[in-house]
């Protein structure tokens, strides 16, 4: 991404109505969509300041797009398109201006509150705590100082002002305005997004002290809008500069101060008011004649952007600074990032074929950007010669991770292990460790140091701040945290995620049964891997392989999907056999045929609801031994009452339909529909629960083709019950 071009202060695109200008973004109304363009204007302390920063708008846009993509499993977002060439024919002539700094987004009905999450005591939060011992009405423990880490992240909403400062409010105020259920959803979603972002930031040497999110309604769905975890909407600190009692300079503030711009008032919460949201309120204007876009630029020497992440915003990432590996220097570039994204979209086998045709530098550089799990899957699809060629050029530590013997089962922590770089003996002094770490950190990202005994058993862990406050003559065994929490390599990803979800450490040691240190795994890698597993569940329920991507070649997709369709056909024959068994009954009372889809559809939906809840419970570890009876009893009651209420409507429909067709005994037929609906809903609820639980009991993936088996069960139950009751009544 180049930063040697003039700064873009404002835009005016011909053929579009004048934009609504926020502090940073120009927003164009395109009817059912919005074109959001991030300029290079600088906003700080609720003011737009000069000079603009060349390339700043592109950085903010790419960061927002990255976080929207990275956290899509937690919250849907408003993005429609990020590639300027795909914005439409009317905007394609302006792609050079829009590329990297503009997105197309859906319009939203904006929720009128800023949703702020705080993990540290800073800004206006610290001032309120110093005066009242609370932040937005939330009591906090006594004794906290400026920049203290809070015991748990807190939700501190604020009103949205079109001008001036937003006003902090408490949760009760939001609940009164929006209703308690929506207020709780906003709080839980805000904290979940903050925890995920803070974990990723901390793993890259940053602290996400606080941030704000905005949400809105799109087609009845709560949607994440505006920007995502950028320095404009968040307070980022360098972890190495953080210490309680002194608030480090945040990135946006530091940039402003270093640029020579100062505010007349101290910084407050990192929540700014801005009209650049997904809302349909720009000024109307007649289309102007075709001409080049007007771009207000600011001259001046380009400044390099602040270091926002030590890793490129892709899965896992690689150091932004040039990393020398043998004879190759890897440098981040648009081409390298694009190639890495293409590899992710292809899937392991097609990606391996793509890599085999590339130069060693291109292939190793793209793999270096990927999550270690994704990179390893691709590397092992390469032929041995290409595997050896590309791995030899990889950064130190990467190749060992990619080529590690696959001794651990798929879906376990063992597949994610990295070699720890900072491993010391208890008798090592702090001074000796610091001297050694100075060399290590030049070659690898180090989060924690591990202390092991002569037998390689993990006895302690320490962070850099422990070294900072210790005497150089102290032994590491005296300052390290003893017997730290650790993961086991055979742990399944879902079990590991449950174990770490409340800890939020950037990295975790991995030990064997005797607590010998085998390696480490980064927190964001665990969540990325499990997020992929969760995203794959929807496809697996219908027999789509989890490795299939949008750009997977069609022969491979056919090979993955077709066997399940054949299985689905066989199960459909079972349902057809049930109908055939009662063919005589249908011939005698033809109106029964009209209600077969009604029964099948309703029972199928009931089963899918139970299936979705059960799979969610399995993913979150909520299914415990001894709970099967309670789970099944709940589904029986739900099926019973749903069947009773829905059956009344369906039975009435049959009654009036039978009368219109002058069929005998319309009341009896209505009662048959009602009874069949009750029994079918009960059976479907039980099936939706027992099918995934049964698959797990048999050692199979509970998500694999679940819907195929469930559809058969619900069809047989609904149509068999309906036609069976009808046969008994007629006979």
Secondary structure in CASP SS format (residue, H / E / C, confidence):
PFRMAT SS
TARGET T0000
AUTHOR 0000-0000-0000
METHOD secondary structure of the structure
MODEL  1
X C 1.00
X C 1.00
X C 1.00
X C 1.00
X C 1.00
X C 1.00
X E 1.00
X E 1.00
X E 1.00
X E 1.00
X E 1.00
X E 1.00
X C 1.00
X C 1.00
X C 1.00
X C 1.00
X C 1.00
X C 1.00
X C 1.00
X E 1.00
X E 1.00
X C 1.00
X C 1.00
X C 1.00
X E 1.00
X E 1.00
X E 1.00
X E 1.00
X E 1.00
X C 1.00
X C 1.00
X C 1.00
X E 1.00
X E 1.00
X E 1.00
X E 1.00
X E 1.00
X E 1.00
X C 1.00
X C 1.00
X C 1.00
X E 1.00
X E 1.00
X E 1.00
X C 1.00
X C 1.00
X E 1.00
X E 1.00
X E 1.00
X C 1.00
X C 1.00
X C 1.00
X C 1.00
X C 1.00
X C 1.00
X H 1.00
X H 1.00
X H 1.00
X H 1.00
X H 1.00
X H 1.00
X H 1.00
X H 1.00
X H 1.00
X H 1.00
X H 1.00
X H 1.00
X H 1.00
X H 1.00
X H 1.00
X C 1.00
X C 1.00
X C 1.00
X C 1.00
X C 1.00
X C 1.00
X E 1.00
X C 1.00
X E 1.00
X E 1.00
X E 1.00
X C 1.00
X C 1.00
X H 1.00
X H 1.00
X H 1.00
X C 1.00
X C 1.00
X H 1.00
X H 1.00
X H 1.00
X H 1.00
X C 1.00
X C 1.00
X H 1.00
X H 1.00
X H 1.00
X H 1.00
X C 1.00
X C 1.00
X C 1.00
X E 1.00
X E 1.00
X E 1.00
X E 1.00
X E 1.00
X C 1.00
X C 1.00
X E 1.00
X E 1.00
X C 1.00
X C 1.00
X E 1.00
X E 1.00
X E 1.00
X E 1.00
X E 1.00
X E 1.00
X E 1.00
X E 1.00
X C 1.00
X C 1.00
X H 1.00
X H 1.00
X H 1.00
X H 1.00
X H 1.00
X H 1.00
X H 1.00
X H 1.00
X H 1.00
X H 1.00
X C 1.00
X E 1.00
X E 1.00
X C 1.00
X C 1.00
X E 1.00
X E 1.00
X C 1.00
X C 1.00
X C 1.00
X C 1.00
X C 1.00
X C 1.00
X C 1.00
X C 1.00
X C 1.00
X E 1.00
X E 1.00
X E 1.00
X E 1.00
X E 1.00
X E 1.00
X E 1.00
X C 1.00
X C 1.00
X E 1.00
X E 1.00
X C 1.00
X C 1.00
X C 1.00
X C 1.00
X C 1.00
X C 1.00
X C 1.00
X C 1.00
X E 1.00
X C 1.00
X C 1.00
X H 1.00
X H 1.00
X H 1.00
X H 1.00
X H 1.00
X H 1.00
X H 1.00
X H 1.00
X C 1.00
X H 1.00
X H 1.00
X H 1.00
X H 1.00
X H 1.00
X H 1.00
X H 1.00
X H 1.00
X H 1.00
X H 1.00
X H 1.00
X H 1.00
X H 1.00
X H 1.00
X H 1.00
X H 1.00
X H 1.00
X H 1.00
X H 1.00
X H 1.00
X H 1.00
X H 1.00
X H 1.00
X H 1.00
X C 1.00
X C 1.00
X E 1.00
X E 1.00
X E 1.00
X E 1.00
X E 1.00
X E 1.00
X E 1.00
X E 1.00
X E 1.00
X E 1.00
X E 1.00
X E 1.00
X E 1.00
X C 1.00
X C 1.00
X E 1.00
X E 1.00
X E 1.00
X E 1.00
X E 1.00
X C 1.00
X C 1.00
X C 1.00
X C 1.00
X C 1.00
X C 1.00
X C 1.00
X C 1.00
X E 1.00
X E 1.00
X E 1.00
X E 1.00
X E 1.00
X H 1.00
X H 1.00
X H 1.00
X C 1.00
X E 1.00
X C 1.00
X C 1.00
X E 1.00
X C 1.00
X C 1.00
X C 1.00
X C 1.00
X H 1.00
X H 1.00
X H 1.00
X H 1.00
X H 1.00
X H 1.00
X H 1.00
X H 1.00
X C 1.00
X C 1.00
X C 1.00
X C 1.00
X C 1.00
X C 1.00
X C 1.00
X C 1.00
X C 1.00
X C 1.00
X C 1.00
X C 1.00
X C 1.00
X C 1.00
X C 1.00
X C 1.00
X C 1.00
X C 1.00
X C 1.00
X C 1.00
X C 1.00
X C 1.00
X C 1.00
X C 1.00
X C 1.00
X C 1.00
X C 1.00
X C 1.00
X C 1.00
X C 1.00
X C 1.00
X C 1.00
X C 1.00
X C 1.00
X C 1.00
X E 1.00
X E 1.00
X E 1.00
X E 1.00
X E 1.00
X C 1.00
X C 1.00
X C 1.00
X C 1.00
X C 1.00
X C 1.00
X C 1.00
X C 1.00
X C 1.00
X C 1.00
X C 1.00
X C 1.00
X E 1.00
X C 1.00
X C 1.00
X C 1.00
X C 1.00
X C 1.00
X C 1.00
X C 1.00
X E 1.00
X C 1.00
X C 1.00
X C 1.00
X E 1.00
X E 1.00
X E 1.00
X C 1.00
X C 1.00
X E 1.00
X E 1.00
X E 1.00
X C 1.00
X C 1.00
X C 1.00
X H 1.00
X H 1.00
X H 1.00
X H 1.00
X H 1.00
X H 1.00
X H 1.00
X H 1.00
X H 1.00
X H 1.00
X H 1.00
X H 1.00
X H 1.00
X C 1.00
X H 1.00
X H 1.00
X H 1.00
X H 1.00
X H 1.00
X H 1.00
X H 1.00
X H 1.00
X H 1.00
X C 1.00
X C 1.00
X C 1.00
X H 1.00
X H 1.00
X H 1.00
X H 1.00
X H 1.00
X H 1.00
X H 1.00
X H 1.00
X C 1.00
X C 1.00
X C 1.00
X C 1.00
X H 1.00
X H 1.00
X H 1.00
X H 1.00
X H 1.00
X H 1.00
X H 1.00
X H 1.00
X C 1.00
X C 1.00
X C 1.00
X C 1.00
X H 1.00
X H 1.00
X H 1.00
X H 1.00
X H 1.00
X H 1.00
X H 1.00
X H 1.00
X H 1.00
X C 1.00
X C 1.00
X C 1.00
X C 1.00
X C 1.00
X H 1.00
X H 1.00
X H 1.00
X H 1.00
X H 1.00
X H 1.00
X C 1.00
X C 1.00
X C 1.00
X C 1.00
X C 1.00
X C 1.00
X C 1.00
X C 1.00
X E 1.00
X H 1.00
X H 1.00
X H 1.00
X H 1.00
X C 1.00
X E 1.00
X C 1.00
X C 1.00
X C 1.00
X C 1.00
X E 1.00
X E 1.00
X E 1.00
X C 1.00
X C 1.00
X C 1.00
X E 1.00
X H 1.00
X H 1.00
X H 1.00
X H 1.00
X H 1.00
X H 1.00
X H 1.00
X H 1.00
X H 1.00
X H 1.00
X H 1.00
X C 1.00
X C 1.00
X C 1.00
X C 1.00
X C 1.00
X C 1.00
X C 1.00
X E 1.00
X E 1.00
X E 1.00
X E 1.00
X E 1.00
X C 1.00
X C 1.00
X C 1.00
X C 1.00
X E 1.00
X E 1.00
X E 1.00
X E 1.00
X E 1.00
X E 1.00
X E 1.00
X H 1.00
X H 1.00
X H 1.00
X H 1.00
X H 1.00
X C 1.00
X C 1.00
X C 1.00
X C 1.00
X C 1.00
X C 1.00
X E 1.00
X H 1.00
X H 1.00
X H 1.00
X H 1.00
X C 1.00
X E 1.00
X E 1.00
X C 1.00
X C 1.00
X C 1.00
X E 1.00
X E 1.00
X E 1.00
X C 1.00
X C 1.00
X C 1.00
X E 1.00
X H 1.00
X H 1.00
X H 1.00
X H 1.00
X H 1.00
X H 1.00
X H 1.00
X H 1.00
X C 1.00
X C 1.00
X C 1.00
X C 1.00
X C 1.00
X C 1.00
X E 1.00
X E 1.00
X E 1.00
X E 1.00
X E 1.00
X C 1.00
X C 1.00
X C 1.00
X C 1.00
X E 1.00
X E 1.00
X E 1.00
X E 1.00
X E 1.00
X E 1.00
X E 1.00
X H 1.00
X H 1.00
X H 1.00
X H 1.00
X H 1.00
X H 1.00
X H 1.00
X H 1.00
X H 1.00
X H 1.00
X H 1.00
X H 1.00
X H 1.00
X H 1.00
X H 1.00
X H 1.00
X H 1.00
X H 1.00
X C 1.00
X C 1.00
X C 1.00
X C 1.00
X C 1.00
X C 1.00
X C 1.00
X C 1.00
X C 1.00
X C 1.00
X C 1.00
X C 1.00
X C 1.00
X H 1.00
X H 1.00
X H 1.00
X H 1.00
X H 1.00
X H 1.00
X H 1.00
X H 1.00
X H 1.00
X H 1.00
X H 1.00
X H 1.00
X H 1.00
X H 1.00
X H 1.00
X H 1.00
X H 1.00
X H 1.00
X H 1.00
X H 1.00
X H 1.00
X H 1.00
X H 1.00
X H 1.00
X H 1.00
X H 1.00
X H 1.00
X H 1.00
X C 1.00
X H 1.00
X H 1.00
X H 1.00
X H 1.00
X H 1.00
X H 1.00
X C 1.00
X C 1.00
X H 1.00
X H 1.00
X H 1.00
X H 1.00
X H 1.00
X H 1.00
X H 1.00
X H 1.00
X H 1.00
X H 1.00
X H 1.00
X H 1.00
X H 1.00
X H 1.00
X H 1.00
X H 1.00
X H 1.00
X H 1.00
X H 1.00
X H 1.00
X H 1.00
X H 1.00
X H 1.00
X H 1.00
X H 1.00
X H 1.00
X H 1.00
X H 1.00
X H 1.00
X C 1.00
X C 1.00
X C 1.00
X C 1.00
X C 1.00
X C 1.00
X C 1.00
X C 1.00
X H 1.00
X H 1.00
X H 1.00
X H 1.00
X H 1.00
X H 1.00
X H 1.00
X H 1.00
X H 1.00
X H 1.00
X H 1.00
X H 1.00
X H 1.00
X H 1.00
X H 1.00
X H 1.00
X H 1.00
X H 1.00
X H 1.00
X H 1.00
X H 1.00
X H 1.00
X H 1.00
X H 1.00
X H 1.00
X H 1.00
X H 1.00
X H 1.00
X H 1.00
X H 1.00
X H 1.00
X H 1.00
X H 1.00
X C 1.00
X C 1.00
X C 1.00
X C 1.00
X C 1.00
X H 1.00
X H 1.00
X H 1.00
X H 1.00
X H 1.00
X H 1.00
X H 1.00
X H 1.00
X H 1.00
X H 1.00
X H 1.00
X H 1.00
X H 1.00
X H 1.00
X H 1.00
X H 1.00
X H 1.00
X H 1.00
X H 1.00
X H 1.00
X H 1.00
X H 1.00
X H 1.00
X H 1.00
X H 1.00
X H 1.00
X H 1.00
X H 1.00
X H 1.00
X H 1.00
X H 1.00
X H 1.00
X C 1.00
X C 1.00
X C 1.00
X C 1.00
X C 1.00
X C 1.00
X C 1.00
X C 1.00
X H 1.00
X H 1.00
X H 1.00
X H 1.00
X H 1.00
X H 1.00
X H 1.00
X H 1.00
X H 1.00
X H 1.00
X H 1.00
X H 1.00
X H 1.00
X H 1.00
X H 1.00
X H 1.00
X H 1.00
X H 1.00
X H 1.00
X H 1.00
X H 1.00
X H 1.00
X H 1.00
X H 1.00
X H 1.00
X C 1.00
END
